[in-house]
Amino acid sequence: MNTVLTGAGSIQEADYDRKYELRVFDKSKAGVKGLLDSGLTKIPKIFVNEHRKVEENSAPAAAESFEIPIIDLKGIAEDESLRREVIGKVRDASENWGFFQVVNHGIPVSTLDGMIDGIRRFHEQDAEVKKEIYSRDHSSRKVLYYSNFDLYQGPVTN
């Protein structure tokens, strides 16, 4: 397999066809859970963000300083300046982390646990059941299941 240096300074495999890999992944209608169930032992290249790769030697230092951003909603309904501050924190966490934890949102733990249980039950179903509702057609379906809304546009699959 040949490698080439791109203009951005990253190395890519010349034989790698990202669009083909995306089509195969999408056509399987199995999602990430399907990859795991198939016995996957290596993260597929479509999921690797070359620009955000952590150097092997820096992994311990990165792990030591890793903290999931926490967004606290307490008091945002009463305080406009606090509301603006929280909006900024959500924006920052979304742009720089891609996820965050929300606290003091008022949703009962029992409701959250029920949602997680339902999601788990859905993903544990037989792949053929999930394939029946796997679609990217938003115009004719009320319920959709698919991987990545931006699968074919995003620089990396998540």
C-alpha positions as a Markdown table, in Angstrom:
| # | Residue | x | y | z |
|---|---|---|---|---|
| 1 | Met | 0.0 | 0.0 | 0.0 |
| 2 | Asn | 1.4 | 3.4 | -1.0 |
| 3 | Thr | 1.4 | 6.5 | 1.2 |
| 4 | Val | 1.3 | 10.1 | 0.1 |
| 5 | Leu | 1.9 | 13.4 | 1.9 |
| 6 | Thr | -1.1 | 15.7 | 1.5 |
| 7 | Gly | -1.0 | 19.5 | 1.4 |
| 8 | Ala | -2.1 | 19.6 | 5.1 |
| 9 | Gly | 1.0 | 17.6 | 6.0 |
| 10 | Ser | -0.8 | 14.4 | 6.9 |
| 11 | Ile | 0.0 | 11.0 | 5.5 |
| 12 | Gln | -2.7 | 9.1 | 3.7 |
| 13 | Glu | -2.8 | 5.7 | 2.1 |
| 14 | Ala | -3.0 | 6.1 | -1.7 |
| 15 | Asp | -5.2 | 3.0 | -2.1 |
| 16 | Tyr | -7.7 | 4.2 | 0.5 |
| 17 | Asp | -11.1 | 5.0 | -0.9 |
| 18 | Arg | -13.1 | 6.8 | 1.8 |
| 19 | Lys | -16.3 | 7.2 | -0.3 |
| 20 | Tyr | -16.3 | 3.4 | -1.0 |
| 21 | Glu | -15.8 | 2.6 | 2.7 |
| 22 | Leu | -18.7 | 5.0 | 3.6 |
| 23 | Arg | -21.0 | 3.4 | 1.1 |
| 24 | Val | -20.2 | -0.1 | 2.3 |
| 25 | Phe | -20.7 | 1.0 | 5.9 |
| 26 | Asp | -24.0 | 2.7 | 5.1 |
| 27 | Lys | -25.3 | -0.1 | 2.9 |
| 28 | Ser | -24.7 | -2.6 | 5.7 |
| 29 | Lys | -27.4 | -0.8 | 7.7 |
| 30 | Ala | -25.8 | -2.2 | 10.8 |
| 31 | Gly | -24.3 | 0.9 | 12.3 |
| 32 | Val | -21.4 | 0.9 | 14.7 |
| 33 | Lys | -23.0 | -1.8 | 16.8 |
| 34 | Gly | -23.0 | -4.0 | 13.7 |
| 35 | Leu | -19.3 | -3.5 | 13.3 |
| 36 | Leu | -18.7 | -4.6 | 16.9 |
| 37 | Asp | -21.0 | -7.6 | 16.6 |
| 38 | Ser | -19.0 | -8.7 | 13.5 |
| 39 | Gly | -15.9 | -9.1 | 15.6 |
| 40 | Leu | -14.1 | -5.9 | 14.6 |
| 41 | Thr | -10.6 | -5.7 | 16.1 |
| 42 | Lys | -9.4 | -2.4 | 14.6 |
| 43 | Ile | -11.1 | 1.0 | 14.3 |
| 44 | Pro | -12.0 | 1.5 | 10.6 |
| 45 | Lys | -10.2 | 4.4 | 9.0 |
| 46 | Ile | -13.5 | 6.3 | 8.3 |
| 47 | Phe | -13.7 | 6.8 | 12.1 |
| 48 | Val | -10.2 | 8.1 | 12.5 |
| 49 | Asn | -9.7 | 11.9 | 12.6 |
| 50 | Glu | -6.1 | 12.3 | 11.5 |
| 51 | His | -6.0 | 15.9 | 12.7 |
| 52 | Arg | -7.0 | 15.0 | 16.2 |
| 53 | Lys | -4.8 | 11.9 | 16.7 |
| 54 | Val | -3.0 | 12.0 | 20.1 |
| 55 | Glu | 0.6 | 11.1 | 19.9 |
| 56 | Glu | 1.3 | 7.8 | 21.6 |
| 57 | Asn | 3.8 | 9.4 | 24.0 |
| 58 | Ser | 1.4 | 12.1 | 25.1 |
| 59 | Ala | -1.5 | 9.7 | 25.8 |
| 60 | Pro | -0.8 | 9.4 | 29.6 |
| 61 | Ala | -0.6 | 13.2 | 30.0 |
| 62 | Ala | -3.8 | 13.7 | 27.9 |
| 63 | Ala | -5.6 | 11.1 | 30.0 |
| 64 | Glu | -4.6 | 12.7 | 33.3 |
| 65 | Ser | -6.1 | 16.1 | 32.2 |
| 66 | Phe | -9.2 | 14.7 | 30.6 |
| 67 | Glu | -12.5 | 16.1 | 32.0 |
| 68 | Ile | -15.8 | 15.9 | 30.3 |
| 69 | Pro | -17.3 | 19.4 | 30.1 |
| 70 | Ile | -20.2 | 19.8 | 32.6 |
| 71 | Ile | -23.0 | 22.3 | 31.7 |
| 72 | Asp | -25.0 | 23.4 | 34.8 |
| 73 | Leu | -28.4 | 24.8 | 33.9 |
| 74 | Lys | -29.2 | 25.9 | 37.5 |
| 75 | Gly | -30.6 | 29.4 | 37.5 |
| 76 | Ile | -30.5 | 30.1 | 33.8 |
| 77 | Ala | -34.3 | 30.9 | 33.7 |
| 78 | Glu | -33.9 | 33.7 | 36.2 |
| 79 | Asp | -30.5 | 35.2 | 35.2 |
| 80 | Glu | -30.0 | 36.4 | 31.6 |
| 81 | Ser | -26.2 | 36.9 | 32.0 |
| 82 | Leu | -25.9 | 33.3 | 33.4 |
| 83 | Arg | -28.0 | 32.1 | 30.5 |
| 84 | Arg | -25.5 | 33.8 | 28.0 |
| 85 | Glu | -22.6 | 32.3 | 29.9 |
| 86 | Val | -24.1 | 28.8 | 29.7 |
| 87 | Ile | -24.8 | 29.2 | 26.0 |
| 88 | Gly | -21.1 | 30.1 | 25.5 |
| 89 | Lys | -20.1 | 27.0 | 27.5 |
| 90 | Val | -22.4 | 24.8 | 25.4 |
| 91 | Arg | -20.9 | 26.3 | 22.2 |
| 92 | Asp | -17.3 | 25.8 | 23.4 |
| 93 | Ala | -17.9 | 22.2 | 24.5 |
| 94 | Ser | -19.7 | 21.4 | 21.3 |
| 95 | Glu | -16.9 | 22.8 | 19.1 |
| 96 | Asn | -14.0 | 21.6 | 21.1 |
| 97 | Trp | -15.2 | 18.3 | 22.6 |
| 98 | Gly | -18.2 | 17.2 | 20.6 |
| 99 | Phe | -20.1 | 16.3 | 23.8 |
| 100 | Phe | -20.8 | 17.4 | 27.3 |
| 101 | Gln | -22.8 | 16.5 | 30.4 |
| 102 | Val | -25.8 | 18.6 | 31.5 |
| 103 | Val | -26.7 | 18.8 | 35.2 |
| 104 | Asn | -29.6 | 20.5 | 37.0 |
| 105 | His | -31.8 | 20.1 | 34.0 |
| 106 | Gly | -34.9 | 19.0 | 35.9 |
| 107 | Ile | -35.4 | 15.7 | 34.2 |
| 108 | Pro | -36.0 | 12.9 | 36.7 |
| 109 | Val | -33.3 | 10.2 | 36.9 |
| 110 | Ser | -36.0 | 7.5 | 36.3 |
| 111 | Thr | -36.8 | 9.1 | 33.0 |
| 112 | Leu | -33.2 | 9.2 | 32.0 |
| 113 | Asp | -32.7 | 5.6 | 33.0 |
| 114 | Gly | -35.8 | 4.6 | 31.0 |
| 115 | Met | -34.4 | 6.3 | 27.9 |
| 116 | Ile | -31.0 | 4.6 | 28.2 |
| 117 | Asp | -32.7 | 1.3 | 28.7 |
| 118 | Gly | -34.9 | 1.8 | 25.6 |
| 119 | Ile | -31.9 | 2.8 | 23.5 |
| 120 | Arg | -30.0 | -0.3 | 24.8 |
| 121 | Arg | -33.0 | -2.6 | 24.0 |
| 122 | Phe | -33.2 | -1.1 | 20.5 |
| 123 | His | -29.6 | -1.6 | 19.7 |
| 124 | Glu | -29.6 | -5.2 | 21.1 |
| 125 | Gln | -32.3 | -6.2 | 18.7 |
| 126 | Asp | -31.5 | -8.5 | 15.8 |
| 127 | Ala | -29.8 | -6.5 | 13.0 |
| 128 | Glu | -32.6 | -7.5 | 10.5 |
| 129 | Val | -35.2 | -5.7 | 12.7 |
| 130 | Lys | -33.2 | -2.5 | 12.7 |
| 131 | Lys | -32.5 | -2.7 | 9.0 |
| 132 | Glu | -36.3 | -2.4 | 8.4 |
| 133 | Ile | -36.3 | 1.2 | 9.6 |
| 134 | Tyr | -32.7 | 2.2 | 8.5 |
| 135 | Ser | -33.2 | 5.0 | 6.0 |
| 136 | Arg | -31.9 | 8.4 | 5.1 |
| 137 | Asp | -35.2 | 9.4 | 3.6 |
| 138 | His | -36.6 | 12.1 | 5.9 |
| 139 | Ser | -39.5 | 13.0 | 3.6 |
| 140 | Ser | -41.6 | 9.7 | 3.8 |
| 141 | Arg | -40.8 | 8.2 | 7.2 |
| 142 | Lys | -41.7 | 9.2 | 10.7 |
| 143 | Val | -39.1 | 7.0 | 12.4 |
| 144 | Leu | -35.5 | 6.8 | 11.1 |
| 145 | Tyr | -32.5 | 4.9 | 12.2 |
| 146 | Tyr | -29.1 | 5.5 | 10.6 |
| 147 | Ser | -25.6 | 6.4 | 11.4 |
| 148 | Asn | -24.3 | 10.0 | 11.1 |
| 149 | Phe | -26.6 | 12.6 | 9.7 |
| 150 | Asp | -23.5 | 13.9 | 7.8 |
| 151 | Leu | -22.0 | 10.6 | 6.9 |
| 152 | Tyr | -21.1 | 11.6 | 3.3 |
| 153 | Gln | -20.2 | 15.3 | 4.1 |
| 154 | Gly | -18.3 | 15.1 | 7.3 |
| 155 | Pro | -14.5 | 14.9 | 7.4 |
| 156 | Val | -14.7 | 11.9 | 9.8 |
| 157 | Thr | -17.4 | 9.5 | 10.8 |
| 158 | Asn | -18.4 | 9.7 | 14.4 |
